[in-house]
Amino acid sequence: MGFGRQLETAISFKSPLSHTIDDSAGWSEHMFSAIPSENAKRLELFRLALILVNRGNQEIPAPLSTHFNCVLQQARLLLEDPRTISPEVIPQAVQLANDFRSIAGLKDALEGIERIGDVSPDIADKVLRSLEPNIAPAD
């Protein structure tokens, strides 16, 4: 069973949009404006694992650990050889591989990390800060 299939069986989520919506009052227009952008959802499960570690949680749920580990491993393989792309590659791994190339220090922050259990709260904080969008200072 490949990484993609393992992850599919380990983590299954239903979209909140899979339910029928009565649009007689024009709700759909307002609901879609409240949906987070794709940019905001980037690597959300990968980030969630890091947030839990950053907050001192000792035990990360198994499906989330599996997801984090798969994304990290596949992203590194893609970074080494982009020709390894296949349908089994998790889309978040492609995003992380691109982030490794475009975000200074991200790859170094995860150096020596093979799985979520290797991540300390300090490393999690550093990686999360690297993944944050560049926001102008408030002054």
Phi, psi and chi 1 to 4 in degrees:
 res  aa     phi    psi   chi1   chi2   chi3   chi4
   1 MET       -  125.7 -175.2 -176.6  -63.6      -
   2 GLY   -75.3  172.0      -      -      -      -
   3 PHE   -55.4  -45.4  -77.4  126.7      -      -
   4 GLY   -61.3  -44.2      -      -      -      -
   5 ARG   -67.9  -41.0  -68.4  -72.6  170.3 -129.7
   6 GLN   -57.3  -46.3  -96.8 -177.7  -24.3      -
   7 LEU   -67.5  -39.4 -172.5   60.3      -      -
   8 GLU   -58.6  -40.5  -96.9  179.6   32.8      -
   9 THR   -78.3  -29.5   56.5      -      -      -
  10 ALA   -76.6  -37.3      -      -      -      -
  11 ILE  -127.5  118.5  -58.5  175.1      -      -
  12 SER  -132.0  123.0   60.7      -      -      -
  13 PHE  -120.7  145.0  -64.7   99.4      -      -
  14 LYS   -99.5  138.0  -80.6 -166.4  169.5 -178.0
  15 SER   -71.8  135.9  168.1      -      -      -
  16 PRO   -66.0  -13.8   19.1  -26.7      -      -
  17 LEU   -88.7    2.9  -64.5  177.4      -      -
  18 SER   -79.5   -7.9   63.4      -      -      -
  19 HIS   -87.7  150.7  -58.0  -71.5      -      -
  20 THR   -74.0  136.6  -55.0      -      -      -
  21 ILE  -117.7  128.7  -61.4  169.6      -      -
  22 ASP   -77.3  113.2  176.3   11.2      -      -
  23 ASP  -101.0   21.3 -164.4   49.2      -      -
  24 SER   -64.6  -23.6   60.2      -      -      -
  25 ALA  -101.4   10.4      -      -      -      -
  26 GLY    75.0   28.1      -      -      -      -
  27 TRP   -68.0  -34.8  -73.0   82.9      -      -
  28 SER   -59.2  -37.8   64.0      -      -      -
  29 GLU   -60.0  -42.3 -178.2  179.1  -32.9      -
  30 HIS   -74.4  -35.4  -60.7  -70.8      -      -
  31 MET   -66.2  -42.6  -72.2 -178.0   65.7      -
  32 PHE   -67.8  -27.8  -74.4  116.7      -      -
  33 SER   -73.0  -17.8   65.3      -      -      -
  34 ALA   -91.4   -8.9      -      -      -      -
  35 ILE   -73.4  132.8  -64.7  173.2      -      -
  36 PRO   -61.2  148.1   -8.6   15.0      -      -
  37 SER   -70.1  162.9   69.3      -      -      -
  38 GLU   -60.7  -34.9  -73.6  -58.2  -47.2      -
  39 ASN   -62.1  -40.8 -125.5    6.7      -      -
  40 ALA   -68.8  -26.0      -      -      -      -
  41 LYS   -91.1   -1.4  -65.7 -169.7  -55.4 -175.8
  42 ARG   -53.0  126.5 -102.4  176.8   72.7 -118.1
  43 LEU    52.7   32.3  -64.4  169.3      -      -
  44 GLU   -60.7  -38.8   65.2 -175.4    0.4      -
  45 LEU   -73.8  -36.5  -66.2  175.5      -      -
  46 PHE   -60.7  -46.3 -172.2   83.2      -      -
  47 ARG   -64.4  -39.4  -72.4  175.7 -170.2 -122.0
  48 LEU   -58.3  -43.3  177.4   58.7      -      -
  49 ALA   -60.1  -42.7      -      -      -      -
  50 LEU   -67.0  -38.2  -68.2  167.8      -      -
  51 ILE   -63.2  -42.9  -71.4  167.2      -      -
  52 LEU   -62.2  -42.6  -69.0  173.4      -      -
  53 VAL   -64.7  -44.3  169.5      -      -      -
  54 ASN   -59.3  -33.1 -169.3   32.5      -      -
  55 ARG   -86.1    4.4  -67.8 -177.2  179.4  167.6
  56 GLY    90.5    8.9      -      -      -      -
  57 ASN   -67.9  126.4  -70.6  -36.7      -      -
  58 GLN   -82.0  -31.5  -61.2  -64.5  -24.8      -
  59 GLU  -116.5  114.1  -66.9 -175.7   31.7      -
  60 ILE   -92.4  133.5  -53.1  -59.6      -      -
  61 PRO   -53.2  140.4  -23.8   32.7      -      -
  62 ALA   -52.9  -45.8      -      -      -      -
  63 PRO   -62.7  -36.4  -22.2   32.4      -      -
  64 LEU   -70.3  -39.2 -171.5   57.1      -      -
  65 SER   -61.4  -45.5  -66.5      -      -      -
  66 THR   -59.6  -44.1  -60.0      -      -      -
  67 HIS   -60.6  -51.2  177.3   75.3      -      -
  68 PHE   -56.0  -50.0 -179.6   93.2      -      -
  69 ASN   -61.3  -42.9  -60.8  -17.4      -      -
  70 CYS   -64.8  -46.0  -72.2      -      -      -
  71 VAL   -60.1  -47.1  168.5      -      -      -
  72 LEU   -63.3  -46.8 -176.4   59.5      -      -
  73 GLN   -63.5  -46.7 -177.8 -178.8   13.9      -
  74 GLN   -66.4  -37.5  -70.1 -179.2    6.2      -
  75 ALA   -62.7  -41.2      -      -      -      -
  76 ARG   -65.4  -40.7  -74.1 -175.2  171.6  146.7
  77 LEU   -63.0  -41.8  -70.7  172.1      -      -
  78 LEU   -65.6  -36.1  -73.7  170.9      -      -
  79 LEU   -65.9  -40.9 -168.9   61.3      -      -
  80 GLU   -67.5  -43.6  -72.8  176.8   26.7      -
  81 ASP  -147.3   96.6 -175.6    3.8      -      -
  82 PRO   -58.4  -17.4  -19.8   28.7      -      -
  83 ARG   -71.9   -7.4  -66.0  173.9  -66.6  171.2
  84 THR   -79.5    2.3   60.6      -      -      -
  85 ILE   -61.2  138.0 -167.8   81.3      -      -
  86 SER  -155.7  170.0   70.7      -      -      -
  87 PRO   -60.8  -22.0  -22.9   32.0      -      -
  88 GLU   -77.9  -13.3  -72.4   80.4   30.5      -
  89 VAL   -73.0  130.8  172.4      -      -      -
  90 ILE   -70.3  132.6  -57.7  166.1      -      -
  91 PRO   -54.2  -34.6  -25.7   33.3      -      -
  92 GLN   -66.0  -27.7  -68.3   80.7   13.6      -
  93 ALA   -67.2  -36.9      -      -      -      -
  94 VAL   -65.6  -42.9  175.5      -      -      -
  95 GLN   -61.6  -44.6  -69.7  174.9  -18.7      -
  96 LEU   -66.3  -40.0 -175.2   58.5      -      -
  97 ALA   -60.5  -42.1      -      -      -      -
  98 ASN   -64.4  -40.0  -74.9  -28.9      -      -
  99 ASP   -64.7  -36.8  -74.2  -10.6      -      -
 100 PHE   -56.6  -38.3  -80.2  157.0      -      -
 101 ARG   -76.7  -32.6  -69.4 -178.3 -176.7  -93.2
 102 SER  -103.0  -17.6   62.8      -      -      -
 103 ILE  -107.7  113.5  -61.2  173.4      -      -
 104 ALA   -60.1  131.1      -      -      -      -
 105 GLY    87.0  -12.7      -      -      -      -
 106 LEU   -65.5  -48.7  178.6   59.5      -      -
 107 LYS   -61.1  -42.0 -176.3  179.3  170.3 -156.6
 108 ASP   -65.5  -36.7  -66.9  -22.7      -      -
 109 ALA   -62.4  -28.9      -      -      -      -
 110 LEU  -100.1    8.3  -73.6  165.6      -      -
 111 GLU   -60.7  130.6 -171.6   67.7   34.9      -
 112 GLY    83.8   -4.9      -      -      -      -
 113 ILE   -90.9  121.0  -56.9  -61.5      -      -
 114 GLU  -107.2  -24.4  -63.6  -60.8  -39.0      -
 115 ARG  -153.8  168.3   57.1 -172.7 -170.9   79.1
 116 ILE   -60.9  -30.6 -169.0   65.3      -      -
 117 GLY   -64.2  -17.9      -      -      -      -
 118 ASP   -85.7   -8.4  -60.8  -25.0      -      -
 119 VAL   -88.3  124.3  179.1      -      -      -
 120 SER   -89.5  163.2   69.9      -      -      -
 121 PRO   -56.7  -36.0  -29.6   37.8      -      -
 122 ASP   -66.4  -42.7  -71.2  -23.2      -      -
 123 ILE   -65.9  -43.0  -69.1  171.9      -      -
 124 ALA   -58.2  -43.8      -      -      -      -
 125 ASP   -61.9  -44.0 -175.5   62.2      -      -
 126 LYS   -62.3  -44.1 -173.1  175.1 -178.7 -179.4
 127 VAL   -67.2  -43.7  173.4      -      -      -
 128 LEU   -60.8  -40.5  -74.1  166.6      -      -
 129 ARG   -64.6  -36.8  -71.6 -179.2 -170.2  -84.1
 130 SER   -65.3  -36.1  -64.5      -      -      -
 131 LEU   -80.6  -15.0  -70.4  171.3      -      -
 132 GLU   -64.3  143.1  -72.2  -63.1  -43.7      -
 133 PRO   -65.6  149.8   15.3  -20.6      -      -
 134 ASN   -68.7  115.5  -65.9  -33.4      -      -
 135 ILE  -114.5  135.0  -60.6  172.3      -      -
 136 ALA   -66.2  144.2      -      -      -      -
 137 PRO   -61.4  153.0    3.7   -4.3      -      -
 138 ALA   -78.7   -6.4      -      -      -      -
 139 ASP   -79.5      -   42.2    5.3      -      -
